[in-house]
Amino acid sequence: MSLAYIDPIAFQLGPITIFWYGIFIALSFLAGIGIATQEAKRKNVNPDLVLDLIVWTIPFVIIGARAYYVIFKWDYYSQYPAQIIDRGGLAIHGGLIAAITVTIIFTKRKKINFWKIADITAPGIVLGQAIGRWGNFMNQEAHGGPVSRSFLENLQLPTWLIEQMRIDGTYYHPTFLYESLWNLTVFCFLFFYWNKKDFLKPGELFLSYLGLYSLGRFFIEEMRTDSLMLGPFRVAQLISIFVIMFCFSISYYNHKNNS
């Protein structure tokens, strides 16, 4: 074990163990909430409404992310059902499906436009994803295939990050970092540039987020060694292709019928 190895346990409070993974997940939610409430104010939507939605959404996001992971690992969990709760593993796509479902129900009951709320939350979601990936880094998971140390050094990465990518004597692609940086780029594009464009139709900011995130995820997923599989196919890549096609089709339809 390298001296620069970062323990996944951040600290302990008596019998309670606090993991870095949990801290980064909590930070991702807080960042998303902060950006969403700021966007709500800017777009003249009651921030309390957005907070109510988020309070309802968070537990379902966690359940959805876990359920999605378990479904595609059912060969294992069907043999060890007790570990469905005890053993970790979350999938972002499952969380997104749950979040969208809850938002559709919430906006329908509140009689507000789904796409308007989706646009408000989009920048915060992708920023949260960028932060959350660092939880994978702390756990030394969601990495790519083997690489040389010189490869990582040529990326100008700091030593502590390079050493954390050393697992059982082998260095690996920091795919968590690639996705985190891609998500941060998408956030900056959406938050500082794209959402200020007057020609955007309702929902297009959210669709842009989904499409851009999926584009990056498609290519990064190819490098990963822990992909959820459907036969010979990586599930995340299949979902990414579908989402990109869906977003493009809806955006094209909106502009064609509202021009």
C-alpha positions as a Python dict, from the first residue, in 0.01 Angstrom:
ca = {
    (1, 'M'): (0, 0, 0),
    (2, 'S'): (130, 343, -93),
    (3, 'L'): (188, 597, 181),
    (4, 'A'): (-25, 837, -25),
    (5, 'Y'): (-327, 603, -14),
    (6, 'I'): (-642, 778, 106),
    (7, 'D'): (-851, 580, 352),
    (8, 'P'): (-1218, 564, 241),
    (9, 'I'): (-1314, 628, 604),
    (10, 'A'): (-1310, 1002, 673),
    (11, 'F'): (-1357, 978, 1052),
    (12, 'Q'): (-1551, 804, 1324),
    (13, 'L'): (-1793, 940, 1582),
    (14, 'G'): (-1810, 669, 1844),
    (15, 'P'): (-1979, 370, 1677),
    (16, 'I'): (-2067, 575, 1367),
    (17, 'T'): (-1831, 550, 1070),
    (18, 'I'): (-1833, 840, 824),
    (19, 'F'): (-1708, 753, 475),
    (20, 'W'): (-1568, 995, 221),
    (21, 'Y'): (-1813, 852, -32),
    (22, 'G'): (-2106, 963, 181),
    (23, 'I'): (-1953, 1307, 234),
    (24, 'F'): (-1915, 1365, -139),
    (25, 'I'): (-2268, 1240, -209),
    (26, 'A'): (-2398, 1483, 56),
    (27, 'L'): (-2193, 1766, -97),
    (28, 'S'): (-2331, 1682, -441),
    (29, 'F'): (-2688, 1714, -314),
    (30, 'L'): (-2610, 2042, -135),
    (31, 'A'): (-2448, 2188, -447),
    (32, 'G'): (-2745, 2083, -658),
    (33, 'I'): (-2989, 2236, -412),
    (34, 'G'): (-2795, 2562, -400),
    (35, 'I'): (-2782, 2601, -778),
    (36, 'A'): (-3148, 2500, -820),
    (37, 'T'): (-3276, 2753, -567),
    (38, 'Q'): (-3061, 3023, -725),
    (39, 'E'): (-3201, 2939, -1068),
    (40, 'A'): (-3555, 2937, -929),
    (41, 'K'): (-3513, 3293, -801),
    (42, 'R'): (-3364, 3406, -1131),
    (43, 'K'): (-3659, 3260, -1323),
    (44, 'N'): (-3920, 3398, -1081),
    (45, 'V'): (-4019, 3060, -941),
    (46, 'N'): (-4076, 3015, -568),
    (47, 'P'): (-3756, 2854, -430),
    (48, 'D'): (-3960, 2678, -162),
    (49, 'L'): (-4139, 2489, -438),
    (50, 'V'): (-3806, 2362, -570),
    (51, 'L'): (-3693, 2269, -218),
    (52, 'D'): (-4015, 2073, -163),
    (53, 'L'): (-3949, 1883, -486),
    (54, 'I'): (-3590, 1806, -385),
    (55, 'V'): (-3696, 1681, -40),
    (56, 'W'): (-3936, 1440, -207),
    (57, 'T'): (-3688, 1341, -475),
    (58, 'I'): (-3371, 1261, -277),
    (59, 'P'): (-3486, 935, -109),
    (60, 'F'): (-3634, 807, -436),
    (61, 'V'): (-3312, 894, -622),
    (62, 'I'): (-3113, 678, -379),
    (63, 'I'): (-3365, 394, -401),
    (64, 'G'): (-3379, 418, -781),
    (65, 'A'): (-3001, 425, -816),
    (66, 'R'): (-2969, 118, -595),
    (67, 'A'): (-3255, -73, -758),
    (68, 'Y'): (-3114, -10, -1105),
    (69, 'Y'): (-2773, -141, -998),
    (70, 'V'): (-2922, -451, -835),
    (71, 'I'): (-3138, -532, -1140),
    (72, 'F'): (-2836, -547, -1369),
    (73, 'K'): (-2639, -745, -1111),
    (74, 'W'): (-2926, -984, -1039),
    (75, 'D'): (-2721, -1297, -1110),
    (76, 'Y'): (-2522, -1209, -800),
    (77, 'Y'): (-2793, -1060, -575),
    (78, 'S'): (-3039, -1340, -645),
    (79, 'Q'): (-2791, -1568, -468),
    (80, 'Y'): (-2716, -1322, -187),
    (81, 'P'): (-3041, -1124, -134),
    (82, 'A'): (-2931, -1001, 208),
    (83, 'Q'): (-2662, -794, 37),
    (84, 'I'): (-2917, -595, -164),
    (85, 'I'): (-2924, -358, 131),
    (86, 'D'): (-2590, -429, 297),
    (87, 'R'): (-2359, -418, -5),
    (88, 'G'): (-2302, -84, -185),
    (89, 'G'): (-2344, 10, -549),
    (90, 'L'): (-2542, 295, -705),
    (91, 'A'): (-2614, 372, -1070),
    (92, 'I'): (-2665, 730, -1186),
    (93, 'H'): (-2910, 633, -1458),
    (94, 'G'): (-3137, 470, -1202),
    (95, 'G'): (-3128, 785, -993),
    (96, 'L'): (-3212, 1001, -1294),
    (97, 'I'): (-3507, 781, -1390),
    (98, 'A'): (-3640, 808, -1035),
    (99, 'A'): (-3584, 1185, -1024),
    (100, 'I'): (-3765, 1243, -1353),
    (101, 'T'): (-4057, 1022, -1246),
    (102, 'V'): (-4098, 1201, -913),
    (103, 'T'): (-4073, 1542, -1084),
    (104, 'I'): (-4343, 1449, -1336),
    (105, 'I'): (-4579, 1344, -1055),
    (106, 'F'): (-4489, 1649, -842),
    (107, 'T'): (-4541, 1905, -1119),
    (108, 'K'): (-4867, 1743, -1226),
    (109, 'R'): (-5007, 1763, -874),
    (110, 'K'): (-4885, 2119, -827),
    (111, 'K'): (-5017, 2210, -1175),
    (112, 'I'): (-4689, 2363, -1288),
    (113, 'N'): (-4491, 2311, -1607),
    (114, 'F'): (-4260, 2009, -1585),
    (115, 'W'): (-4013, 2146, -1839),
    (116, 'K'): (-3973, 2474, -1653),
    (117, 'I'): (-3881, 2294, -1331),
    (118, 'A'): (-3655, 2053, -1523),
    (119, 'D'): (-3466, 2349, -1673),
    (120, 'I'): (-3421, 2500, -1327),
    (121, 'T'): (-3274, 2184, -1182),
    (122, 'A'): (-3055, 2075, -1477),
    (123, 'P'): (-2735, 2277, -1399),
    (124, 'G'): (-2744, 2172, -1034),
    (125, 'I'): (-2787, 1805, -1122),
    (126, 'V'): (-2480, 1791, -1344),
    (127, 'L'): (-2273, 1988, -1093),
    (128, 'G'): (-2378, 1738, -828),
    (129, 'Q'): (-2268, 1454, -1055),
    (130, 'A'): (-1928, 1619, -1101),
    (131, 'I'): (-1880, 1634, -724),
    (132, 'G'): (-2025, 1290, -654),
    (133, 'R'): (-1769, 1116, -878),
    (134, 'W'): (-1501, 1204, -623),
    (135, 'G'): (-1670, 960, -388),
    (136, 'N'): (-1579, 689, -641),
    (137, 'F'): (-1219, 814, -629),
    (138, 'M'): (-1208, 775, -251),
    (139, 'N'): (-1338, 420, -283),
    (140, 'Q'): (-1098, 338, -568),
    (141, 'E'): (-1387, 233, -790),
    (142, 'A'): (-1544, 325, -1126),
    (143, 'H'): (-1196, 327, -1278),
    (144, 'G'): (-1074, 223, -1620),
    (145, 'G'): (-823, -35, -1735),
    (146, 'P'): (-456, -60, -1638),
    (147, 'V'): (-213, 216, -1738),
    (148, 'S'): (147, 296, -1656),
    (149, 'R'): (247, 545, -1390),
    (150, 'S'): (420, 751, -1659),
    (151, 'F'): (87, 778, -1843),
    (152, 'L'): (-74, 934, -1536),
    (153, 'E'): (226, 1160, -1479),
    (154, 'N'): (203, 1281, -1838),
    (155, 'L'): (-153, 1395, -1760),
    (156, 'Q'): (6, 1634, -1509),
    (157, 'L'): (-193, 1480, -1224),
    (158, 'P'): (-85, 1544, -864),
    (159, 'T'): (97, 1264, -685),
    (160, 'W'): (-182, 1201, -432),
    (161, 'L'): (-427, 1138, -716),
    (162, 'I'): (-187, 913, -905),
    (163, 'E'): (-120, 707, -592),
    (164, 'Q'): (-492, 667, -522),
    (165, 'M'): (-525, 513, -869),
    (166, 'R'): (-273, 247, -767),
    (167, 'I'): (-472, -59, -665),
    (168, 'D'): (-297, -382, -566),
    (169, 'G'): (19, -262, -735),
    (170, 'T'): (-143, -161, -1066),
    (171, 'Y'): (-229, 189, -1188),
    (172, 'Y'): (-564, 249, -1357),
    (173, 'H'): (-735, 504, -1581),
    (174, 'P'): (-896, 770, -1355),
    (175, 'T'): (-1228, 754, -1541),
    (176, 'F'): (-1396, 913, -1239),
    (177, 'L'): (-1185, 1222, -1311),
    (178, 'Y'): (-1266, 1224, -1682),
    (179, 'E'): (-1637, 1216, -1608),
    (180, 'S'): (-1611, 1470, -1326),
    (181, 'L'): (-1430, 1717, -1553),
    (182, 'W'): (-1676, 1654, -1836),
    (183, 'N'): (-1972, 1716, -1604),
    (184, 'L'): (-1809, 2032, -1471),
    (185, 'T'): (-1764, 2153, -1830),
    (186, 'V'): (-2130, 2079, -1905),
    (187, 'F'): (-2232, 2269, -1591),
    (188, 'C'): (-2030, 2576, -1690),
    (189, 'F'): (-2176, 2567, -2041),
    (190, 'L'): (-2534, 2538, -1915),
    (191, 'F'): (-2511, 2776, -1621),
    (192, 'F'): (-2296, 3056, -1755),
    (193, 'Y'): (-2385, 3051, -2124),
    (194, 'W'): (-2664, 2834, -2257),
    (195, 'N'): (-2943, 2922, -2014),
    (196, 'K'): (-2905, 3289, -2106),
    (197, 'K'): (-3008, 3227, -2468),
    (198, 'D'): (-3351, 3367, -2555),
    (199, 'F'): (-3418, 3123, -2839),
    (200, 'L'): (-3432, 2818, -2611),
    (201, 'K'): (-3770, 2649, -2586),
    (202, 'P'): (-3899, 2521, -2249),
    (203, 'G'): (-3717, 2203, -2159),
    (204, 'E'): (-3422, 2256, -2391),
    (205, 'L'): (-3179, 2333, -2109),
    (206, 'F'): (-3270, 2005, -1944),
    (207, 'L'): (-3251, 1818, -2275),
    (208, 'S'): (-2911, 1976, -2341),
    (209, 'Y'): (-2791, 1850, -2005),
    (210, 'L'): (-2915, 1498, -2072),
    (211, 'G'): (-2767, 1492, -2422),
    (212, 'L'): (-2428, 1634, -2328),
    (213, 'Y'): (-2391, 1418, -2019),
    (214, 'S'): (-2482, 1110, -2224),
    (215, 'L'): (-2232, 1202, -2495),
    (216, 'G'): (-1945, 1212, -2246),
    (217, 'R'): (-2066, 906, -2060),
    (218, 'F'): (-2080, 701, -2382),
    (219, 'F'): (-1709, 745, -2452),
    (220, 'I'): (-1590, 728, -2091),
    (221, 'E'): (-1790, 411, -2027),
    (222, 'E'): (-1584, 232, -2292),
    (223, 'M'): (-1278, 261, -2065),
    (224, 'R'): (-1441, 134, -1747),
    (225, 'T'): (-1387, -213, -1607),
    (226, 'D'): (-1702, -231, -1392),
    (227, 'S'): (-1977, -158, -1644),
    (228, 'L'): (-2323, -300, -1594),
    (229, 'M'): (-2381, -533, -1887),
    (230, 'L'): (-2678, -647, -2094),
    (231, 'G'): (-2542, -943, -2282),
    (232, 'P'): (-2234, -817, -2472),
    (233, 'F'): (-2339, -451, -2440),
    (234, 'R'): (-2258, -191, -2178),
    (235, 'V'): (-2591, -70, -2037),
    (236, 'A'): (-2472, 289, -1987),
    (237, 'Q'): (-2373, 313, -2354),
    (238, 'L'): (-2710, 181, -2471),
    (239, 'I'): (-2890, 427, -2245),
    (240, 'S'): (-2664, 710, -2364),
    (241, 'I'): (-2743, 642, -2731),
    (242, 'F'): (-3116, 630, -2659),
    (243, 'V'): (-3107, 952, -2453),
    (244, 'I'): (-2908, 1143, -2718),
    (245, 'M'): (-3155, 1038, -2989),
    (246, 'F'): (-3452, 1124, -2766),
    (247, 'C'): (-3318, 1469, -2674),
    (248, 'F'): (-3235, 1555, -3035),
    (249, 'S'): (-3580, 1440, -3154),
    (250, 'I'): (-3771, 1640, -2891),
    (251, 'S'): (-3563, 1952, -2951),
    (252, 'Y'): (-3609, 1923, -3328),
    (253, 'Y'): (-3984, 1873, -3287),
    (254, 'N'): (-4015, 2176, -3057),
    (255, 'H'): (-3832, 2409, -3296),
    (256, 'K'): (-4015, 2279, -3602),
    (257, 'N'): (-4359, 2323, -3446),
    (258, 'N'): (-4291, 2649, -3263),
    (259, 'S'): (-4091, 2837, -3525),
}
